[in-house]
């Protein structure tokens, strides 16, 4: 009886070691994580990230947080598509780019949504002198709120205290994208 238990335990130990080796050798964790953190629509993300000088991995993290790569998502505030753009914002950006913007339903088009969303985020990055934390905060809560929070001393102008963002949704949003951005950078080291 004792010998049978020892054989079973030894067999289990060997199986565990083999599984650990398989996970390590085949990087199963990375394979699984790449399913959770995909790079869908990469042709558009890379094209417009390069054109508008934004890290494409940050754009992927924004898309993941905004729509989880579903181009047909509409938020409760009527933000549309992959990068969850408001109709007025999209129309303003399209006009600046001399793009024909017919109606908000065109925001379901992945390429147009990514182009306009990436350009808008690029504008925010310029507004905040490359500080992606402030740009993310403004992308979610609006430039006016970010200005007010900085002016009131609620958040620092360098965004070193993003935990102080007073809107719970925006606070969670920025933290989520920061986390996802780190994961994207680790998974897709270039």
WOWO-V665421 format. One record per residue. RES is the residue in three letters. D_CENTER is the distance of its C-alpha to the mean C-alpha in whole Angstrom. Layout:
# WOWO-V665421
res->RES d_center->D_CENTER
res->RES d_center->D_CENTER
This chain:
# WOWO-V665421
res->UNK d_center->56
res->UNK d_center->55
res->UNK d_center->54
res->UNK d_center->52
res->UNK d_center->50
res->UNK d_center->49
res->UNK d_center->49
res->UNK d_center->46
res->UNK d_center->44
res->UNK d_center->45
res->UNK d_center->43
res->UNK d_center->40
res->UNK d_center->40
res->UNK d_center->40
res->UNK d_center->38
res->UNK d_center->35
res->UNK d_center->36
res->UNK d_center->35
res->UNK d_center->32
res->UNK d_center->31
res->UNK d_center->32
res->UNK d_center->30
res->UNK d_center->27
res->UNK d_center->27
res->UNK d_center->29
res->UNK d_center->26
res->UNK d_center->23
res->UNK d_center->23
res->UNK d_center->20
res->UNK d_center->18
res->UNK d_center->19
res->UNK d_center->18
res->UNK d_center->14
res->UNK d_center->14
res->UNK d_center->15
res->UNK d_center->12
res->UNK d_center->9
res->UNK d_center->11
res->UNK d_center->10
res->UNK d_center->12
res->UNK d_center->13
res->UNK d_center->13
res->UNK d_center->16
res->UNK d_center->15
res->UNK d_center->12
res->UNK d_center->14
res->UNK d_center->17
res->UNK d_center->15
res->UNK d_center->13
res->UNK d_center->17
res->UNK d_center->18
res->UNK d_center->17
res->UNK d_center->16
res->UNK d_center->12
res->UNK d_center->11
res->UNK d_center->10
res->UNK d_center->8
res->UNK d_center->6
res->UNK d_center->6
res->UNK d_center->5
res->UNK d_center->2
res->UNK d_center->3
res->UNK d_center->5
res->UNK d_center->5
res->UNK d_center->5
res->UNK d_center->7
res->UNK d_center->9
res->UNK d_center->9
res->UNK d_center->10
res->UNK d_center->13
res->UNK d_center->14
res->UNK d_center->17
res->UNK d_center->15
res->UNK d_center->17
res->UNK d_center->16
res->UNK d_center->19
res->UNK d_center->19
res->UNK d_center->19
res->UNK d_center->16
res->UNK d_center->16
res->UNK d_center->14
res->UNK d_center->10
res->UNK d_center->9
res->UNK d_center->12
res->UNK d_center->14
res->UNK d_center->17
res->UNK d_center->20
res->UNK d_center->22
res->UNK d_center->19
res->UNK d_center->19
res->UNK d_center->22
res->UNK d_center->23
res->UNK d_center->20
res->UNK d_center->22
res->UNK d_center->25
res->UNK d_center->25
res->UNK d_center->24
res->UNK d_center->27
res->UNK d_center->25
res->UNK d_center->27
res->UNK d_center->25
res->UNK d_center->27
res->UNK d_center->26
res->UNK d_center->22
res->UNK d_center->23
res->UNK d_center->22
res->UNK d_center->18
res->UNK d_center->18
res->UNK d_center->18
res->UNK d_center->15
res->UNK d_center->17
res->UNK d_center->18
res->UNK d_center->14
res->UNK d_center->12
res->UNK d_center->15
res->UNK d_center->15
res->UNK d_center->12
res->UNK d_center->12
res->UNK d_center->15
res->UNK d_center->15
res->UNK d_center->12
res->UNK d_center->14
res->UNK d_center->17
res->UNK d_center->15
res->UNK d_center->15
res->UNK d_center->19
res->UNK d_center->20
res->UNK d_center->18
res->UNK d_center->20
res->UNK d_center->17
res->UNK d_center->16
res->UNK d_center->12
res->UNK d_center->12
res->UNK d_center->15
res->UNK d_center->13
res->UNK d_center->10
res->UNK d_center->13
res->UNK d_center->14
res->UNK d_center->12
res->UNK d_center->12
res->UNK d_center->16
res->UNK d_center->17
res->UNK d_center->19
res->UNK d_center->22
res->UNK d_center->21
res->UNK d_center->20
res->UNK d_center->23
res->UNK d_center->25
res->UNK d_center->23
res->UNK d_center->24
res->UNK d_center->27
res->UNK d_center->28
res->UNK d_center->27
res->UNK d_center->25
res->UNK d_center->22
res->UNK d_center->23
res->UNK d_center->22
res->UNK d_center->21
res->UNK d_center->18
res->UNK d_center->20
res->UNK d_center->20
res->UNK d_center->17
res->UNK d_center->18
res->UNK d_center->21
res->UNK d_center->18
res->UNK d_center->21
res->UNK d_center->19
res->UNK d_center->18
res->UNK d_center->15
res->UNK d_center->13
res->UNK d_center->14
res->UNK d_center->13
res->UNK d_center->9
res->UNK d_center->9
res->UNK d_center->10
res->UNK d_center->8
res->UNK d_center->5
res->UNK d_center->8
res->UNK d_center->9
res->UNK d_center->6
res->UNK d_center->6
res->UNK d_center->10
res->UNK d_center->10
res->UNK d_center->9
res->UNK d_center->11
res->UNK d_center->14
res->UNK d_center->14
res->UNK d_center->14
res->UNK d_center->16
res->UNK d_center->18
